Amino acid sequence: MRQAGRSLPEYKAVRGEGSILQAIQDPERAAEITLQPVRRYGVDAAILFSDIVTPIFASGFGIDITPGVGPTCEQPFASAADLDRFRPLDPSVDLDFQAKTIEILMGELDVPLIGFAGAPFTVASYLVEGRPTRDFAKVKALMTGDPKLWHQLADLVADSAIATLRAQVEAGAKAVQLFDSWAGALHPAHYREYVLPHSEKVLAAVADLGVPRTHFGINSGELLPLIAGAGCEVVGVDWRTPLSVARERTGGTYALQGNLDPALVLAPWEVLEAEVLRILDDNAGHPGYIFNLGHGVLPMTNPEQLERVVELVHRVGTARGPAPDNAANAST
Ligand code: CP3
């Protein structure tokens, strides 16, 4: 979850000036940035250094990532004529930098690599709004006012997510994550009608690859059953929903990932430690659990705090690991 973020000095040293898309297209640099949090924190997996808008950028639709702002489009998606601005993605040409980055990583990593893509709603929201938004007014107006055009747009974005995810796994990624970061902005009925079919399409299109699929949205407490049902093995949970509640809402058969509040990483260590222990207790020894933040690392985070969190989870999480009856289930 954007682990490297802007908090690591070694990230700042190699990231370079300007758009992050430049660094993403440079395999040596992108591989180095992917490795940095693994080296620094000793985490159990690496996440590919890229962005959710990378495949859209590669398809030729004008989009950039403005430092300190996020994804921006000078000409946002506004009408049917804009559908022609998407070229079908040929990963071997358009995303060759991604395959090269993963090739380097396969020679360096001793933990699994997680690939990812943005889900159709979250990515399309940037294309329609032209920049990060709080109210999602334009994208909601499009989906409810012109559902046909919305579905055409979401379908194109879904295709680009499928192309990038498949290419990542073929190059060596051992798990994939679909980020629908802003899905929580939607009423469940609207999510079900306008968004879910497109995310289902993406997740179904990678099912044959046999890697675990994580599906995540922040502020998604009300959507958890739908997010889980879209076709995944792991459900990402932000910090607003207790793990035990998330497990109830998703029926108990999914692995969960989360759910430390990134802001609490800035709190005094005693507060942070208590919070980590509370989350592990809330998991109650369930074997299907991946400790993580509930969202990305905040830029002002002190890396030493995260080092201590990883050390604590490795030490205590294992001790509090699967309860005896769960452990028995896990080994069968
Ligand atoms: O650990 C990693 O660095 C993994 C790579 C990664 C990035 N973005 C690199 C990045 C991942 C997994 C993402 C996903 C992403 N990008 C999401 C989904 C996850 C989430 O955070 O909800 C979203 C919504 C985006 C879009 C995006 N890109 C935003 C909102 C921003 C922040 C803009 C800012 O500067 O405040 C970005 C830029 C971005 N992508 C950074 C990183 C490390 C920020 C640092 C930089 O610009 O160098």
Boltz pocket constraint, residues with backbone or C-beta under 6 A from the ligand:
constraints:
  - pocket:
      binder: B
      contacts: [[A, 1], [A, 2], [A, 3], [A, 4], [A, 5], [A, 6], [A, 15], [A, 18], [A, 20], [A, 47], [A, 48], [A, 49], [A, 50], [A, 51], [A, 52], [A, 53], [A, 65], [A, 66], [A, 67], [A, 68], [A, 69], [A, 70], [A, 71], [A, 116], [A, 122], [A, 132], [A, 179], [A, 181], [A, 295], [A, 296]]
      max_distance: 6.0
